[in-house]
Amino acid sequence: GSPATENDYASLAGELQRAERCVARGQALRHRLPGVSARLLEEVLRVAAADEERRDEHNATVAAKKNRAAAAAAAAATRSPDARAEHPPVVRDDGGGDRDDGGDDDEAEGRAEDEEALERLRSRPVEVSVLDGEREPLARLLPPDLERRG
């Protein structure tokens, strides 16, 4: 098929996987949090789905960046010797003495950026106001030593 069709298929497959995970997460929450209102469970699922979508978008961006770099490296490696002589690879010199291919610094910097981005993409705590009728089922889920009276 055409690249647009393949991209559409991949996008649809990702959406379907997210929906399946959301359903499984909802079933697990209902099982583990008996008596908790549907409204609270939906809020937990909504935040989890939004966090998951942000992570998936980030992962897709990182994968696309890696694919572009791999394609550029493959294209450079397959150029004829004459073409490589006319357009030699660019080597940046950071002022250091011995210099290898220069990829280690860029690679480490890319990993640090990816780790920082992932830290920002971690699941967030869900903050939602609890109505009076919803407090008792939540309180029953707390261990006795953590349960607050009031």
N, CA, C and O of each residue as an XYZ file, in Angstrom:
600
protein
N       0.816     -1.193      0.000
C       0.000      0.000      0.000
C       0.849      1.242      0.000
O       2.076      1.180      0.090
N       0.193      2.354     -0.100
C       0.895      3.634     -0.101
C       1.363      3.968      1.310
O       0.801      3.462      2.281
N       2.387      4.815      1.438
C       2.865      5.180      2.780
C       1.771      5.815      3.644
O       1.729      5.583      4.852
N       0.891      6.609      3.040
C      -0.184      7.229      3.829
C      -1.087      6.152      4.406
O      -1.511      6.251      5.557
N      -1.383      5.130      3.625
C      -2.235      4.050      4.104
C      -1.546      3.288      5.237
O      -2.186      2.930      6.225
N      -0.255      3.042      5.095
C       0.488      2.350      6.146
C       0.523      3.189      7.419
O       0.383      2.655      8.519
N       0.711      4.505      7.274
C       0.705      5.390      8.445
C      -0.668      5.403      9.098
O      -0.779      5.383     10.323
N      -1.718      5.437      8.276
C      -3.076      5.414      8.819
C      -3.326      4.111      9.572
O      -3.928      4.112     10.646
N      -2.862      3.004      9.003
C      -3.037      1.702      9.634
C      -2.301      1.656     10.970
O      -2.844      1.187     11.970
N      -1.057      2.148     10.979
C      -0.274      2.150     12.220
C      -0.941      3.025     13.274
O      -0.971      2.669     14.452
N      -1.470      4.157     12.856
C      -2.153      5.051     13.792
C      -3.402      4.392     14.360
O      -3.660      4.461     15.561
N      -4.170      3.755     13.493
C      -5.387      3.070     13.926
C      -5.053      1.905     14.862
O      -5.747      1.679     15.854
N      -3.995      1.175     14.542
C      -3.580      0.063     15.408
C      -3.175      0.586     16.786
O      -3.488     -0.035     17.802
N      -2.487      1.716     16.824
C      -2.110      2.319     18.103
C      -3.323      2.742     18.907
O      -3.373      2.533     20.119
N      -4.305      3.340     18.237
C      -5.546      3.750     18.913
C      -6.271      2.527     19.484
O      -6.774      2.566     20.607
N      -6.319      1.455     18.711
C      -6.989      0.236     19.155
C      -6.276     -0.364     20.370
O      -6.924     -0.793     21.324
N      -4.956     -0.391     20.330
C      -4.206     -0.914     21.476
C      -4.454     -0.070     22.721
O      -4.620     -0.611     23.815
N      -4.482      1.255     22.561
C      -4.762      2.130     23.710
C      -6.150      1.860     24.267
O      -6.335      1.818     25.483
N      -7.136      1.675     23.376
C      -8.507      1.402     23.824
C      -8.574      0.074     24.573
O      -9.241     -0.031     25.603
N      -7.882     -0.941     24.052
C      -7.871     -2.242     24.726
C      -7.239     -2.133     26.110
O      -7.738     -2.718     27.071
N      -6.138     -1.382     26.212
C      -5.496     -1.203     27.523
C      -6.406     -0.438     28.472
O      -6.435     -0.726     29.669
N      -7.145      0.529     27.954
C      -8.064      1.308     28.786
C      -9.180      0.417     29.329
O      -9.540      0.517     30.502
N      -9.724     -0.449     28.484
C     -10.779     -1.371     28.927
C     -10.227     -2.308     30.001
O     -10.866     -2.521     31.031
N      -9.048     -2.863     29.759
C      -8.442     -3.770     30.744
C      -8.165     -3.032     32.052
O      -8.376     -3.577     33.135
N      -7.693     -1.796     31.946
C      -7.428     -0.994     33.146
C      -8.725     -0.734     33.904
O      -8.748     -0.798     35.133
N      -9.812     -0.438     33.175
C     -11.113     -0.202     33.810
C     -11.621     -1.429     34.538
O     -12.134     -1.329     35.653
N     -11.480     -2.594     33.907
C     -11.913     -3.833     34.552
C     -11.093     -4.106     35.810
O     -11.638     -4.523     36.832
N      -9.789     -3.870     35.733
C      -8.926     -4.091     36.896
C      -9.285     -3.124     38.025
O      -9.302     -3.512     39.193
N      -9.571     -1.871     37.679
C      -9.950     -0.898     38.711
C     -11.250     -1.289     39.398
O     -11.362     -1.208     40.621
N     -12.233     -1.713     38.609
C     -13.516     -2.123     39.211
C     -13.317     -3.309     40.154
O     -13.956     -3.394     41.203
N     -12.428     -4.218     39.772
C     -12.159     -5.393     40.605
C     -11.402     -5.008     41.883
O     -11.717     -5.495     42.969
N     -10.407     -4.133     41.742
C      -9.551     -3.783     42.880
C     -10.132     -2.686     43.762
O      -9.729     -2.536     44.915
N     -11.074     -1.922     43.227
C     -11.665     -0.818     43.987
C     -13.179     -0.991     44.080
O     -13.931     -0.161     43.569
N     -13.624     -2.054     44.724
C     -15.073     -2.296     44.779
C     -15.787     -1.170     45.520
O     -15.310     -0.677     46.542
N     -16.925     -0.778     44.989
C     -17.734      0.247     45.626
C     -17.348      1.671     45.274
O     -18.083      2.602     45.602
N     -16.213      1.865     44.614
C     -15.804      3.217     44.228
C     -16.685      3.660     43.069
O     -16.959      2.887     42.151
N     -17.122      4.904     43.121
C     -18.083      5.395     42.131
C     -17.506      5.369     40.716
O     -16.300      5.504     40.510
N     -18.399      5.192     39.759
C     -18.005      5.185     38.351
C     -17.364      6.519     37.971
O     -16.450      6.557     37.148
N     -17.836      7.601     38.565
C     -17.296      8.929     38.258
C     -15.810      9.004     38.617
O     -15.009      9.524     37.839
N     -15.443      8.488     39.786
C     -14.037      8.506     40.193
C     -13.194      7.580     39.316
O     -12.085      7.935     38.917
N     -13.721      6.403     39.021
C     -12.986      5.470     38.158
C     -12.776      6.072     36.770
O     -11.702      5.930     36.186
N     -13.796      6.741     36.244
C     -13.673      7.372     34.924
C     -12.603      8.454     34.934
O     -11.867      8.605     33.959
N     -12.509      9.208     36.024
C     -11.483     10.257     36.110
C     -10.085      9.644     36.124
O      -9.175     10.150     35.467
N      -9.915      8.561     36.868
C      -8.625      7.865     36.886
C      -8.288      7.365     35.480
O      -7.158      7.522     35.017
N      -9.263      6.769     34.809
C      -9.041      6.250     33.454
C      -8.750      7.373     32.465
O      -7.913      7.215     31.576
N      -9.433      8.503     32.611
C      -9.229      9.633     31.697
C      -7.795     10.152     31.809
O      -7.131     10.371     30.796
N      -7.324     10.346     33.030
C      -5.960     10.843     33.236
C      -4.940      9.815     32.746
O      -3.953     10.175     32.104
N      -5.175      8.546     33.045
C      -4.254      7.490     32.601
C      -4.196      7.430     31.076
O      -3.118      7.263     30.505
N      -5.345      7.566     30.413
C      -5.377      7.533     28.948
C      -4.639      8.734     28.361
O      -3.920      8.594     27.372
N      -4.812      9.905     28.959
C      -4.111     11.100     28.470
C      -2.601     10.949     28.643
O      -1.832     11.308     27.752
N      -2.179     10.416     29.793
C      -0.749     10.190     30.031
C      -0.191      9.186     29.030
O       0.902      9.369     28.494
N      -0.949      8.133     28.787
C      -0.507      7.096     27.858
C      -0.403      7.650     26.436
O       0.529      7.314     25.706
N      -1.349      8.492     26.045
C      -1.307      9.089     24.710
C      -0.074      9.982     24.562
O       0.584      9.964     23.522
N       0.237     10.757     25.594
C       1.434     11.605     25.548
C       2.693     10.755     25.420
O       3.600     11.096     24.661
N       2.753      9.643     26.164
C       3.916      8.749     26.069
C       4.016      8.138     24.674
O       5.106      8.061     24.107
N       2.884      7.704     24.122
C       2.901      7.114     22.783
C       3.374      8.126     21.744
O       4.148      7.781     20.851
N       2.913      9.377     21.854
C       3.347     10.417     20.914
C       4.847     10.661     21.048
O       5.551     10.817     20.050
N       5.325     10.693     22.281
C       6.761     10.880     22.514
C       7.550      9.718     21.902
O       8.549      9.937     21.218
N       7.103      8.493     22.148
C       7.789      7.317     21.607
C       7.799      7.338     20.086
O       8.798      6.962     19.471
N       6.704      7.771     19.471
C       6.642      7.856     18.009
C       7.632      8.897     17.493
O       8.280      8.683     16.469
N       7.749     10.017     18.192
C       8.695     11.060     17.790
C      10.125     10.551     17.888
O      10.929     10.775     16.984
N      10.445      9.869     18.982
C      11.793      9.320     19.165
C      12.083      8.275     18.088
O      13.174      8.259     17.517
N      11.113      7.404     17.811
C      11.305      6.367     16.788
C      11.515      6.998     15.414
O      12.363      6.543     14.647
N      10.747      8.042     15.100
C      10.897      8.711     13.805
C      12.278      9.348     13.693
O      12.906      9.294     12.635
N      12.752      9.953     14.788
C      14.079     10.578     14.788
C      15.152      9.516     14.549
O      16.085      9.735     13.776
N      15.020      8.360     15.216
C      15.996      7.283     15.044
C      15.940      6.718     13.627
O      16.976      6.397     13.043
N      14.731      6.596     13.072
C      14.592      6.091     11.705
C      15.249      7.033     10.707
O      15.918      6.588      9.774
N      15.055      8.357     10.903
C      15.683      9.333     10.002
C      17.203      9.243     10.091
O      17.889      9.295      9.070
N      17.731      9.109     11.307
C      19.181      9.014     11.484
C      19.720      7.739     10.837
O      20.768      7.762     10.191
N      19.003      6.629     11.011
C      19.432      5.361     10.413
C      19.373      5.437      8.891
O      20.261      4.928      8.207
N      18.328      6.070      8.360
C      18.198      6.208      6.906
C      19.315      7.085      6.351
O      19.866      6.790      5.291
N      19.651      8.157      7.055
C      20.732      9.036      6.603
C      22.069      8.302      6.634
O      22.880      8.445      5.720
N      22.298      7.513      7.688
C      23.542      6.745      7.786
C      23.619      5.697      6.682
O      24.677      5.488      6.088
N      22.488      5.036      6.408
C      22.461      4.026      5.348
C      22.696      4.671      3.989
O      23.410      4.122      3.150
N      22.096      5.836      3.773
C      22.285      6.532      2.498
C      23.742      6.949      2.334
O      24.297      6.835      1.242
N      24.361      7.427      3.395
C      25.768      7.832      3.329
C      26.669      6.628      3.074
O      27.658      6.731      2.347
N      26.329      5.488      3.670
C      27.150      4.285      3.510
C      27.025      3.693      2.117
O      27.953      3.036      1.644
N      25.905      3.911      1.456
C      25.697      3.300      0.139
C      26.098      4.219     -1.005
O      26.049      3.815     -2.167
N      26.498      5.465     -0.692
C      26.959      6.348     -1.769
C      28.226      5.772     -2.390
O      29.018      5.114     -1.715
N      28.405      6.024     -3.661
C      29.600      5.525     -4.347
C      30.832      6.232     -3.785
O      30.720      7.326     -3.232
N      32.009      5.611     -3.923
C      33.232      6.261     -3.424
C      33.437      7.644     -4.031
O      33.920      8.552     -3.356
N      33.067      7.810     -5.319
C      33.218      9.120     -5.960
C      32.329     10.154     -5.285
O      32.747     11.289     -5.055
N      31.086      9.749     -4.966
C      30.152     10.681     -4.326
C      30.631     11.027     -2.923
O      30.480     12.164     -2.478
N      31.210     10.047     -2.221
C      31.715     10.326     -0.873
C      32.900     11.280     -0.933
O      33.075     12.108     -0.039
N      33.718     11.172     -1.983
C      34.858     12.077     -2.125
C      34.373     13.499     -2.390
O      34.948     14.460     -1.879
N      33.300     13.632     -3.200
C      32.757     14.961     -3.499
C      32.057     15.561     -2.288
O      32.107     16.775     -2.087
N      31.407     14.734     -1.478
C      30.652     15.188     -0.305
C      31.090     14.382      0.914
O      30.358     13.505      1.374
N      32.281     14.672      1.441
C      32.745     13.885      2.590
C      31.865     14.133      3.811
O      31.226     15.179      3.920
N      31.835     13.163      4.732
C      31.040     13.360      5.946
C      31.562     14.564      6.732
O      32.763     14.831      6.755
N      30.664     15.264      7.357
C      31.045     16.433      8.150
C      31.450     15.951      9.535
O      30.706     15.227     10.197
N      32.638     16.359      9.965
C      33.124     16.001     11.294
C      33.314     17.290     12.065
O      34.091     18.159     11.667
N      32.603     17.405     13.165
C      32.746     18.598     14.005
C      33.913     18.374     14.946
O      34.098     17.278     15.474
N      34.690     19.408     15.151
C      35.811     19.323     16.079
C      35.494     20.189     17.278
O      35.259     21.390     17.149
N      35.488     19.564     18.455
C      35.164     20.325     19.661
C      36.418     20.890     20.315
O      36.371     21.370     21.447
N      37.543     20.831     19.597
C      38.774     21.370     20.151
C      39.603     20.324     20.871
O      40.726     20.611     21.286
N      39.083     19.130     21.028
C      39.812     18.052     21.691
C      40.897     17.522     20.786
O      40.869     17.761     19.579
N      41.862     16.797     21.353
C      42.965     16.250     20.571
C      42.488     15.145     19.658
O      42.002     15.410     18.558
N      42.623     13.906     20.104
C      42.178     12.774     19.298
C      40.676     12.814     19.186
O      39.967     13.098     20.151
N      40.208     12.528     18.005
C      38.770     12.628     17.769
C      38.314     11.393     17.031
O      38.879     11.041     15.996
N      37.296     10.730     17.552
C      36.726      9.601     16.814
C      35.616     10.139     15.936
O      35.747     11.232     15.383
N      34.536      9.408     15.793
C      33.473      9.838     14.885
C      32.605     10.954     15.451
O      31.786     11.507     14.717
N      32.750     11.305     16.718
C      31.961     12.388     17.303
C      30.570     11.979     17.716
O      29.810     12.816     18.203
N      30.209     10.730     17.542
C      28.844     10.303     17.817
C      28.530     10.099     19.283
O      27.370     10.186     19.684
N      29.549      9.827     20.096
C      29.299      9.526     21.506
C      28.657     10.685     22.243
O      27.705     10.489     22.999
N      29.174     11.911     22.028
C      28.617     13.077     22.717
C      27.176     13.308     22.304
O      26.312     13.545     23.148
N      26.915     13.238     21.003
C      25.550     13.441     20.515
C      24.626     12.364     21.051
O      23.482     12.636     21.415
N      25.134     11.131     21.098
C      24.319     10.018     21.584
C      23.973     10.206     23.060
O      22.826     10.015     23.464
N      24.971     10.579     23.861
C      24.737     10.792     25.292
C      23.772     11.947     25.507
O      22.894     11.876     26.367
N      23.933     13.010     24.728
C      23.031     14.159     24.845
C      21.609     13.760     24.471
O      20.656     14.177     25.128
N      21.460     12.958     23.422
C      20.134     12.489     23.010
C      19.488     11.622     24.068
O      18.287     11.730     24.318
N      20.291     10.748     24.700
C      19.754      9.900     25.769
C      19.294     10.745     26.947
O      18.240     10.484     27.527
N      20.084     11.762     27.304
C      19.710     12.631     28.427
C      18.409     13.360     28.118
O      17.538     13.471     28.981
N      18.272     13.861     26.879
C      17.031     14.541     26.492
C      15.856     13.575     26.565
O      14.783     13.937     27.048
N      16.054     12.341     26.085
C      14.978     11.349     26.118
C      14.583     11.027     27.557
O      13.397     10.900     27.862
N      15.577     10.895     28.447
C      15.273     10.590     29.849
C      14.518     11.738     30.509
O      13.599     11.508     31.295
N      14.905     12.980     30.190
C      14.195     14.141     30.740
C      12.756     14.163     30.243
O      11.831     14.435     31.008
N      12.574     13.879     28.966
C      11.221     13.871     28.401
C      10.387     12.773     29.044
O       9.218     12.990     29.362
N      10.971     11.603     29.236
C      10.226     10.511     29.865
C       9.853     10.850     31.299
O       8.778     10.476     31.770
N      10.737     11.556     31.995
C      10.426     11.965     33.370
C       9.185     12.858     33.374
O       8.328     12.736     34.249
N       9.095     13.754     32.390
C       7.920     14.632     32.296
C       6.676     13.852     31.894
O       5.558     14.296     32.155
N       6.857     12.690     31.261
C       5.726     11.916     30.757
C       5.260     10.834     31.729
O       4.355     10.068     31.395
N       5.835     10.752     32.890
C       5.397      9.741     33.862
C       3.941      9.995     34.237
O       3.435     11.110     34.115
N       3.286      8.941     34.694
C       1.887      9.061     35.097
C       1.750     10.079     36.221
O       2.550     10.120     37.156
N       0.734     10.880     36.100
C       0.473     11.916     37.104
C      -0.503     11.392     38.139
O      -1.325     10.526     37.837
N      -0.422     11.908     39.359
C      -1.461     11.557     40.336
C      -2.787     12.160     39.889
O      -2.823     13.225     39.272
N      -3.854     11.479     40.202
C      -5.184     11.971     39.832
C      -5.725     12.781     40.992
O      -5.823     12.289     42.117
N      -6.072     14.016     40.713
C      -6.663     14.875     41.732
C      -8.113     15.124     41.346
O      -8.402     15.693     40.294
N      -9.014     14.691     42.210
C     -10.440     14.858     41.944
C     -11.143     15.049     43.281
O     -10.772     14.446     44.288
N     -12.149     15.886     43.271
C     -12.891     16.084     44.522
C     -13.789     14.877     44.758
O     -14.418     14.356     43.838
N     -13.831     14.453     46.001
C     -14.616     13.283     46.382
C     -15.888     13.770     47.063
O     -15.844     14.552     48.012
N     -17.003     13.298     46.567
C     -18.292     13.675     47.146
C     -18.530     12.886     48.429
O     -17.906     11.848     48.650
N     -19.434     13.381     49.273
C     -19.689     12.737     50.569
C     -20.024     11.255     50.430
O     -19.505     10.437     51.189
N     -20.875     10.895     49.481
C     -21.271      9.500     49.311
C     -20.159      8.608     48.785
O     -20.273      7.383     48.831
N     -19.079      9.212     48.282
C     -17.978      8.430     47.712
C     -16.861      8.167     48.725
O     -15.955      7.378     48.455
N     -16.918      8.810     49.864
C     -15.827      8.706     50.840
C     -15.745      7.334     51.503
O     -14.651      6.791     51.659
N     -16.880      6.770     51.893
C     -16.885      5.511     52.645
C     -16.229      4.362     51.869
O     -15.387      3.666     52.436
N     -16.586      4.133     50.578
C     -15.917      3.042     49.844
C     -14.409      3.262     49.720
O     -13.636      2.304     49.754
N     -13.993      4.516     49.578
C     -12.555      4.802     49.499
C     -11.881      4.541     50.840
O     -10.786      3.981     50.886
N     -12.521      4.939     51.916
C     -11.951      4.737     53.253
C     -11.788      3.254     53.563
O     -10.837      2.864     54.241
N     -12.709      2.419     53.070
C     -12.605      0.971     53.316
C     -11.389      0.364     52.616
O     -10.907     -0.695     53.019
N     -10.893      1.024     51.577
C      -9.737      0.509     50.844
C      -8.418      0.808     51.544
O      -7.403      0.172     51.259
N      -8.428      1.771     52.454
C      -7.202      2.139     53.160
C      -6.866      1.110     54.230
O      -7.765      0.538     54.846
N      -5.581      0.873     54.454
C      -5.203      0.020     55.586
C      -5.676      0.682     56.881
O      -5.725      1.909     56.961
N      -6.022     -0.107     57.886
C      -6.573      0.459     59.130
C      -5.693      1.535     59.763
O      -6.213      2.505     60.314
N      -4.371      1.379     59.693
C      -3.503      2.375     60.325
C      -3.434      3.687     59.544
O      -2.979      4.694     60.087
N      -3.874      3.701     58.283
C      -3.867      4.926     57.482
C      -5.232      5.602     57.419
O      -5.336      6.767     57.036
N      -6.251      4.885     57.786
C      -7.601      5.428     57.675
C      -7.748      6.621     58.616
O      -7.452      6.539     59.808
N      -8.211      7.726     58.045
C      -8.398      8.937     58.852
C      -9.831      8.993     59.343
O     -10.766      8.656     58.617
N      -9.982      9.406     60.533
C     -11.329      9.574     61.103
C     -11.774     11.005     60.852
O     -10.969     11.935     60.898
N     -13.040     11.167     60.591
C     -13.490     12.542     60.451
C     -14.588     12.596     59.570
O     -15.122     13.676     59.314
